[in-house]
Amino acid sequence: MEICVIKVEIEDLNDNAPRFPTSHIDIEISENASPGTRFPLEGASDPDSGMFGVQSYSITPNELFGLEIKTRGDGSKIAELVVQKSLDRETQSHYSYEISAEDGGDPPKIGAVQLNIKVIDSNDNNPVFDESVYTVNVMENSPMNTLVIDLNATDPDEGTNGEVVYSFNSYVAEKTRDAFKIDSATGIITVNGVLDYETAKIYEIDVQAKDLGPNSIPAHCKVTVNVMDTNDNPPVISLLSLNTEMVEVSENAQRGYVIALVRVSDKDSGANGKVQCRLQGNVPFRLQEYESFSTILVDGRLDREQKDTYNLTIQAEDSGTPPLRATKSLVVKVSDENDNPPHFLKPHYQEMVMENNLPGSCLLAVSAEDPDLGMNGTVSYSIVPGEIKHMDVNTYVSINPSGRIYSMRSFDHEYTRTFDFKVLARDNGNPSLSSNATVRIVVLDVNDNTPVMTNPPLVNGTAEVSIPRNAGVGYMVTQVKADDYDEGENGRLTYTISEGDRAFFEIDQVNGEVRSTRMFGENAKSTYEITVVARDHGKPSLSASAYIVVYLSPDLNAQEPIGPVNLSLIFIIALGSIAAILFVTMIFVAVKCKRDNKEIRTYNCSFFYLRRVAEYSYGNQKKSSKKKKLNKNDIRLVPRDVEETDKMNVVSCSSLTSSLNYFDYHQQSLPLGCRRSESTFLNVENQNSRNAAPNHGYQHPFTGQAHQQPDLIINGMPLPEWSQQAHAVTRML
């Protein structure tokens, strides 16, 4: 037989927008209302069902009021106005906002209503209900005026301020008002109409209690009325399987795998005979209901390691009031599969080991867990092949089946400080699963290395050094250095002078510098002996010593600086030296430039002197309207038969350019205004005198005419009477 169930479902469309029953909602709130005070609002209705019904409410954004959405028992949603901040009527007494109701369509439809809030004063004490929510049950066949609930709100005020009046809230639905009524003085709610379970199973009544005093703040409560149906036959559950007490399923079973068939029946008819089945608790199974039976399906991931047994309870409940229920228990056992690899307790292991350990000693233990059963959960360990310092890892460590790791050699911190390797954990399932973890071994240092003296060079443990006899206090004799291959405190060395002439020397405990502590006089002995010890700070401490013989040498001078070198002072001295060199160079350049300028002025002065002499000699000639400028090209020498004078002194200076200049063969005095430092004396000698006085700086160019003096021609005219002077000036030019 094949079962085919066909259901036709008419799907709803979101073709209706939420609608409020009125166009505006008026609320009065006392200014004494504290933050958190709530005021139920009239809800919107939407003929659409399910998600297309009213889903949420919103209010115009503000800081004073907010909305809180609540769901009724029938699934409808209402909003409560919540006071978020204290109100002040004197500041503002009226507020207007827009309340929007939105359904769950896509796009959603929205309905809006205007909310008018009036802030008023109130008396000191307000009515208070015993509880904020009341739940009562009423049989659907209850007659008129049947008592539903007797509400009580207390107000400690006296008189009208303490007199409480009860009423339904304005937004209570009309069908609720038709079914129930409330006594305004006593707060008693009674049945006022016919209750039909099939028409309405539940009623929610919002009641307010308000005193008669001025500015009263009403109290609110909610009364939930459950309409009870008459029911007298419980459902009956039966399992359609060979074993009705236990079912076994593999932990690898996929979603939708059927593990059992269930049939439920009820002798009642109508709503009281309509039965619903469900599985109780949070289990990875679900019920698939058909018209006449149901199936139990796998609805989640099964993991035997987390839970290997499930006690399923099937509950069948009819729709009576009160409903009648029936339960049936079923044990589901989950069988194991090799689906879990071994899991190390830690992904990384680290162990500190002192060096010089004994081979074969246990270093640490690793552990991996496998929650599978039997061979699937049996774990064995091995070391992943690898190398440490180019050697097989198995020459360093080994592991036994229980996960304990042993050393295969003695470790040396100075050679190997840390090394890593991987441990593999594998189960015995089929197929086998595995995982690995990293193990780091840190080899700690032990003070097993004795310091070794490296400076000064030792011969049979002895070193000889020489210092000047006149060495002063603080003279560095030598610097002792030692090496220690250990680390930290084991390798930190301290230097001391243990024996010998300790009164004459001291040593820096850190850097090992040995310096003199006193002057060595002429009467001092020629040899001093000290023993320097370098000791580490390990426990126990190890040390090395050096025997140093110090000779006093008279041939050496004591130029050793006292104390440490001041790098800043050296830098300042270097900068000062560079500045001094630059200054001397600048002075030299200035003096040279000044000397060159003097020679140029002498040339210009002599040339101008020659021009002035020419102009003066031809002063009686007729001057042209425009003077011709005298150039060096206009001057030329011509031979003349005149005896050459023995010596001619020509004086040239800057003052000659502005006055009538003169010269004499033997004149020794300078013209007025001419400084001696600016004067130039030109010596002119004949050939014989040149031979006699070779130290003179002037050499006559006409070696072939010893008895002729050349004429000086300026602008084509010879100069009479003073050709020797002109000749000398031209020679200078």
Phi, psi and omega in degrees: 000136175248140183253130178227117180252125181243126177236137177247120181243125177274112183278141181279150173248149179276074183251011178228136177267152175301146181221132175274149182292336180231165181278345179207155178238126181251128180228138174252128182232130179288148178291345178274001180297124182280156176303135184104350177294137186245145177226113178297141180249155178290127185277163177265153179246148179221119181298339179292161185245167176062223182295341180279354174281184181294126183247328184206160177234152176216156181235154177307130183305130178201172183259347186266325187231149175221173180243146172234124184270133177233151181252129177284174178293331179274007177094349179286156184245139176232165181240145175242134177279126183245127176283122184260333178226160180295144182259153178224106183296326180294333178280312178205129185255347181226142175225145177229127179225171177245126176262126180246135174251133185233133178269183186263018179288171178228098004283157182286155173257147189232137171238146186228155176215149180272132179254120178252121182245127177246125181268122182232167174277161178216167178284178189288321186243141182245156176297147180225127175282155177297322178222155179275337181226132177238141177233127180225156178245137180226130178293143184294341179261022181292138180284175179298150178064015174293132181294128175263307180198149177250102181278149180220120175240128184255146177221117184287353179292163179255159177069214182294333178293340179253000179275119188260138176240130182258148177197159171286148174293156187296335184266008176296133186297155182294323180295330176290319178296328178287332183272332185224159174220160182229141176276120184295335183269321185258338182081016180275129177257130181230164178288133183239359181202195182271128177263129180234116182298320181290335179276312180213119181273337186215144175233139174240119185246123176264120184244141175239146176239126185227132177280171184266008178283170180288146177053045182286142174257117184286152173260148183233149173213164180240132178247118178259119182253115176266123178275121186264134177267159177269126184211135184225006180234119178280158176290162178235129183247136177220142180262133180260072179210164182295314179253111184274001183250330184214143177231138179249138181217142180287149179289349176267008181297137182275166176299140179092357179290127183275128180248341180196158174248141184230137174235135182233137179224157179213131182285342179288162180241168180068214182295325180290342179260359178275118188250140174241136179249148175203157175267131180277149176085172180265093184234154180279042178224160177213162178260132173252111186269135170245188185291320184242355179203175179223157176239148175258122184243154171287128185232021180190178180281129177263136180221106182298329182293333177271320178205125184256352181218136177237132173258100181274135176241116178266125180245128175246131184225131177272181185260018179287169178232110356288153182290148176258138186235156173218145182232154177217131182260145180216131179264126177247119179257130182263122179275155188274149171225152180280078183243010180233120173285159175303143183237118178289145179296330177224138178287337181227132176245142177221135181226135177268127182231131176287142178293166182067028178290162180279132174300138181093357179283149181282128181269308180195175177233134175252155183215135176232139182251143175229112185285357179291166182262159173059223180294335178295337181250005178276124188248137172236154187241150174205163179262130180293130181303141180185185182231148173229117182056043179063023176232154181300137182298334181289347174279350179259313185221163173217164182223142178261171184300337180274357177096009178274131184257132182240151176276143178256356181205172174270128184273147179238116182298324182289341179257317181225112181269320175217152170208148183242150173205167183247143177248132182255130175247127184227135176271176183254023178284178180227107002283157182284142177245149184214165173206165181225163178221150181265134178243128176245128176253121178256117181271114182275151184281142173238144182286078183244009179241124179279138177304148180237125179288129179245340180209137354290161180301132183255142172238110184058039177079009184234141176231143180242132178227154179238142176225156178295150179292330181267020178297138183270186178291133180092001179294129181282116182282310178194173176236123181267130177229143178220151179247142176225121185284351177287171183245165175061222180294333178293335181253357179278124187255150174230133183257136177218157173260115186266323185218170175096206184278069183290341180289341184262349185221157172222158182228141174284124185294339185265304185264354174078016179285128178259122181233156180282149180249357179204168179281146175258117181274184179293335183269001181291152179287162188272348184222135175232150184228134176221156175242119181257133182243129173255118187236132177275177184252019177286173178233111357286157183282142177245153185213162173222150184231156177226133178264116186246128177253123182253122178257140174266119184249124180284346185277345182262145177258148184271093176248010182291125180292152181267130177082177181289151182288133178270104182296326180295320180295319178298319180296319180294318180296320179297316179297319178297321179295317179297318179297321180295318179298316178299320181295315179296321179297317179298319179296317180298315180297319180297316180296319180295316178298321179294322179293319177295322178296323178296317179297321179294320178294324179295318178298313180296319180295317180294319180296317179293325177298317178299318180296316180297323179295319179295317180296323181290323181292326180258027181296332182277349179284164182285124181278140176282159181297334180230117182292139176270131182288134180280123177246163178294333179289342179278355183256128176214156183255139176232147180293149178213143181272072178231142179295134179282133180288158181293318183203142176230130177256119178249127181256129177227138178201172183291341180283344180290342183283349182237007180215168177287119185262158180214167177207161180219155183296323184238025183285131181255335182275155181265150175300159180297142179080000180256120180282145182296329180291343180258004185271149177230127180254125182250121181262128177241123184230158176278179185295322181291316180294329177294321178293327180282328182236081182287352183278351180290147185278349185260136177238128182288133183279339183264079183286341182272350181231082184286333185253011178243137176257124181290148177278150176260118183252125178237121180055036177081003182242131178284150178259117179277162169069335185228037179296331179295318178296315180298321178300318179294318180296317180297320176302320180295319179296000000 
